[in-house]
Structure formats: C-alpha cells, structure tokens
Amino acid sequence: MKILVIHQQFVSPGMSGGSRMNELSRHWVRQRHEVTVVAGTVAYDTGKTLEAWRGKFFIREEVQGVRVLRTYMLGGYHASFLRRLLSLLSFMVTSFLGGLRVGRHEIVVATSPPLFVGLSGWLLARCWRCPFVFEVCDLWPQSAVDLGLLRNPLAIRLAEWLEKFIYQRADRTCILLPYFRSVIERKGISAEKIFYLPNAADLELFAQARPREETRRALGFDSEFLVLYLGAHGTANHLLQVLEAARRLQAFPEIHLLLVGDGIEKPWLKQVAQERRLARVHFLDPVPKTEVPDLCRAVDAGLVVLKKIETFKHAYPNKLFDYLAAELPVVCGLDGTARELVERAGAGLYAEPENPDAIAHAILHLYRHPAERARMGANGRRFVEQNFRRHKLADDYIGQLHALVQEKLNGVEQCVIP
C-alpha cells in the first residue's frame, strides 16, 4: 500500500521531538508498505529553520526506509502569533505542492496540529480520489483557547469552522485519546468514522540503552538522585512550577533536576533559576529520540507536568510512555487521564498540577524509598508491554488504513470497529 503522510513536525535523525509517526511509518515500511512523508523545515521546539534546510523549497531525505520530502516554511515560528500563523499557512500551501510532487498514493494521512494540514491532506486526497484520514493528536483550537494563545472571537469562530470542515470531509478520524471521541461526535461526526489509537512505547529502542553508569559519567554525575523532565519548555508546560519545587528541595543536596529540551520559555526559565540560585537544576539541550533511552536509564525518576487547564486533563504526553518503557517511577503532575494511567499501572505518584509543594513532596518520597521506586518502575514497564506496544498499535493502524482503501475500491460502506 502506498501511504502519504502530511506531518509538519516529523523528526529526522539527530532531531528532538515526538517520534510517534516515525515509529509507525518505520514499522509499515518493514511490512513492505511504501510510505512517503511531507514535512516542514522548521524545528517545533526552537521555531527555527535548520541551517541545512535554509533557502531551499524542497529537500528530499530517507529516514530508515521512509521517504521524506521537506517543504519550505516561513521561519520565526515563536516570534509572534502572526508569524506563527503565516508559518503554518506557508506549510499548508507547500505541503500541498509537495504532495503533488511525490505523486499519487492510495491513502493520505494528515497529522494535526496544526489544523491547516487537514486542508492540504483533504485536497490531495480529492485530487487522487483516494481516502483521507485525519489524525488528531491535540484538540485545536480548543487547546489554544484554553492556553490564552487564541483570544480573538472571530479567529476562534473561523478555527472552529475549519476544524468541523475537516472532520466532516475526512473518511476516518484517528484520535489519540478516548476523550476526543465525544468532542468530535458533538460536532456531528458519526462514531463509525472515528477510531482510537493511543501513543505507545518503542520497547525495542529502550532495549538498546547504554549502561546507566556510562551515561551518568558523561553527564557529570555519580550517585546523585536525578529527576528527569524531558520535552518542550513552552507556555503549555508551565515549568515554573518545577523550579518552585526545586526551591523547596534545596535542603536535600543529593536531589538534582534535569530539564532536557527547548522552547520559547527556556531562556526565561534559565534566568529565573539563576536568580533564585537553583544550582541543582540543570538545563540540557534537547536530544534525539535515539538517545532518550540512555538518558532515561541514567536517572532515578521521570517528571510529567503541564499547565493546569481543563484540556490537559485528557492528555497522554509522549514522555510518559518513555519513562514507563525505561522502568522509571513517575511523578505525574497531571490530573485526569495521565493520572489514571499511572495509578492503574502502579507506576508512580500523583502531584497536583501547579502545586510545587505536592511535586516536591512526591520527589522526596521517591528519593527516600528506593524499593518502592524499583517496584513502580517494574510495574510501569510491565504495563506498557501488555497495553502500549508500538508494533501492535502500528499493526492496528495499518489494518484501519487497509480496510478503508478496500472499502473505497469496492465502493461498499463497511463498519470500522473503533
């Protein structure tokens, strides 16, 4: 089967960021499917165009058997709301042109956010008279409104109209969280057109991690208790609460916090940490996915936090599955879905979001109870092995795509079991 994926934030080797589609498409290629990804030229975490891509309209790559065509995007993604909007619109146009350039495929999958990729994916599917799948990783514009990033009433109405337009025209909508189903159904979309495929863990990758002591030495640590936050440093992540928790842990010199990643708020966070003399908070550069297992094996606990808003009660951050796969006990600073998963797995402790005292208390509890840490880590690993193996979910996904292609070929309506 020839599959075209429109994914603005698809990562290449050496880049940090979410790797869900990388892992799925790599598995599909191993099954002898032909996968082409049309991706952007701006790194999501920094908002900048990588030097190797600067000044180029089309860049061809191959990532572990997956063909990738990167198409031009306007840079300065984090400079302002207008600049971000223009950047997203530029990719909508160039991804459509890039899709035409790579030629006809049997099915088109567009991964959102941003919403605009849904338009380019739908138009390409119309041109080729093939099925169109819209993958929803986050609810936009709802998340942007809840975070205060989108305030203009007219802009909100236009975004909501676009969202509904894409849902109505997608042959199927793939959702990462069960909660999304009810939201999309309320927009008039039939339940039969929605299927659920959550995030998962690439267990093969974590089996290749370097020895713990080797990575700790490379980082400059010995026997310290290391807590890892891995991911974006943006408005949604609200990492100030982590710095406040670190301030409350100053009396425990063995406890160090590693904040690994990048984002619009990182320079400010580093300044705050310096002003408050948080010497045991370490800001590290983002690492590619291939180095995440090494990092996770080297630390003692994983930290998940987001801003305290209603939308994030339904979030499953990618980093959570990385921590579980690495047998790390988790401090879960998220209420709702993520908390339920961690507690059901017996894999960590809940800390109320935006409550530095609760976060500090959970970290301190894990520091003081090594046997409990080990038990939680083993529980988490066992839980993802049983429920969130990437290869199984990749097989489920390709089964949905194959059924949809056959349905179109046969011209028969078939019921897809969600």
Secondary structure, DSSP 8 states (H G I E B T S, - for coil): -EEEEE-TT---TT--S--HHHHHHHHHHHTT-EEEEEE-SB-TTT--B-GGGTT-SEEEEEETTEEEEEE---S-TTT-HHHHHHHHHHHHHHHHHHHHHH---SEEEEEESSTHHHHHHHHHHHHHT--EEEEESS-TTHHHHHTTS---HHHHHHHHHHHHHHHHH-SEEEESSHHHHHHHHTTT--GGGEEE----B-HHHHTT---HHHHHHHHT-SS-EEEEEES--STTT-THHHHHHHHHTTT-TTEEEEEE---TTHHHHHHHHHHTT-TTEEEE----GGGHHHHHHHSSEEEEE--S-GGGGG---HHHHHHHHTT--EEEE--SHHHHHHHHHT-EEE--TT-HHHHHHHHHHHHH-HHHHHHHHHHHHHHHHHH-BHHHHHHHHHHHHHHHHHHHHHT-------
